[in-house]
Amino acid sequence: MIPGERARDYIRSVDPEIPPPSSRRARLAATAVFSVSLLLVGVTLLVPGHVEAGARTRHLSFGYPFHYVVVDNSFHYGRDGRQGPFTARFHPQEDEFDFRAGYFVLDWALFAAVLAAPVLVMSRLLA
């Protein structure tokens, strides 16, 4: 790929059979990458969180690799706090939670970059 409109125009003037770049395919690939990465970021909320101690239940977090949802599950330990370790799942309809938008965007960007890297490499190799 040659950067710059003047450079591309020069190459086409030398060899008119060079096809113009297809922006439709690029837009479709970008939309697919961002959509799939958003879906994957949402699915990471299904990964359960394990809690060892009662104090940690106030900061039980979900989302991978950046924990962008924090839930207070201290009610699992009751008043005496003797219940042992447990694994909790995120229930948005039942739990009060704190949504960290910055971590969510960072998580989405990371997943999009991981998914876009092979697409970009293959498009460069095939071009």
C-alpha positions in Angstrom: 0.0 0.0 0.0 1.4 3.4 -1.0 0.5 6.3 1.3 -0.7 9.6 -0.1 -3.2 10.3 -2.9 -0.5 11.8 -5.2 1.6 8.7 -5.0 -1.4 6.5 -5.8 -2.3 8.7 -8.7 1.2 8.4 -10.0 1.2 4.6 -9.8 -2.1 4.5 -11.6 -0.8 6.8 -14.3 2.1 4.4 -14.9 0.0 1.3 -14.7 -3.7 2.0 -15.2 -4.7 -1.6 -14.5 -4.1 -1.2 -10.8 -7.5 -1.3 -9.1 -8.6 1.4 -6.7 -8.6 0.3 -3.1 -11.9 -1.1 -1.9 -13.1 0.8 1.1 -16.3 -1.3 1.4 -14.4 -4.4 2.3 -12.3 -2.4 4.8 -15.4 -0.9 6.5 -17.1 -4.3 6.6 -14.0 -5.9 8.2 -13.7 -3.1 10.8 -17.4 -3.3 11.6 -17.1 -7.1 12.1 -14.0 -6.8 14.3 -15.5 -4.1 16.5 -18.8 -6.0 16.8 -17.2 -9.4 17.6 -14.9 -7.7 20.1 -17.9 -6.0 21.8 -19.7 -9.4 22.0 -16.6 -11.0 23.5 -16.2 -8.3 26.1 -19.8 -8.7 27.1 -19.4 -12.5 27.3 -16.5 -12.1 29.7 -19.0 -11.1 32.4 -20.1 -14.8 32.4 -16.7 -15.8 33.9 -17.4 -16.4 37.7 -15.4 -14.7 40.4 -13.9 -16.6 43.3 -13.9 -15.1 46.8 -11.6 -16.3 49.6 -12.5 -14.0 52.4 -15.5 -11.9 53.5 -13.7 -8.6 53.0 -13.1 -9.3 49.4 -16.8 -9.7 48.6 -17.2 -5.9 48.7 -14.8 -5.8 45.7 -15.9 -8.8 43.7 -15.2 -7.9 40.1 -16.2 -9.3 36.7 -14.9 -8.8 33.2 -11.7 -10.1 31.6 -8.9 -9.1 31.5 -9.9 -5.7 33.0 -12.5 -5.9 35.7 -15.0 -3.3 34.6 -17.9 -4.4 36.8 -17.6 -4.5 40.6 -20.3 -6.0 42.8 -20.8 -6.0 46.6 -21.6 -9.6 47.5 -20.9 -9.2 51.2 -24.5 -10.4 52.0 -23.2 -13.9 51.1 -21.2 -14.0 54.3 -24.0 -13.0 56.6 -23.6 -11.2 59.9 -21.1 -13.6 61.5 -18.8 -13.7 58.4 -18.0 -17.4 58.9 -19.0 -18.7 55.4 -16.0 -20.1 53.6 -14.7 -19.4 50.1 -17.3 -19.4 47.3 -17.5 -18.8 43.5 -20.0 -16.1 42.5 -21.6 -15.4 39.1 -22.6 -11.9 38.0 -26.4 -11.4 38.0 -27.1 -8.0 36.7 -30.8 -8.2 37.4 -30.2 -9.1 41.1 -26.9 -7.4 42.0 -26.1 -3.7 42.5 -23.0 -3.1 40.6 -20.5 -0.3 39.7 -19.7 -0.1 36.0 -16.3 1.2 35.2 -16.6 2.7 31.7 -12.9 3.4 31.3 -11.9 -0.2 31.9 -14.7 -1.4 29.6 -13.4 0.8 26.8 -9.9 -0.4 27.5 -11.1 -4.0 27.4 -13.0 -3.5 24.2 -9.9 -1.8 22.6 -7.7 -4.7 23.6 -10.0 -7.3 22.2 -10.5 -5.3 19.0 -6.7 -5.0 18.6 -6.2 -8.7 19.1 -8.9 -9.5 16.5 -7.8 -6.8 14.0 -4.1 -7.8 14.0 -4.6 -11.0 11.9 -7.0 -9.2 9.6 -4.5 -6.4 9.0 -1.6 -8.8 8.5 -3.5 -10.9 6.0 -4.8 -8.0 4.1 -1.2 -6.7 3.7 0.0 -10.1 2.6 -2.7 -10.6 0.1 -2.5 -7.1 -1.4 
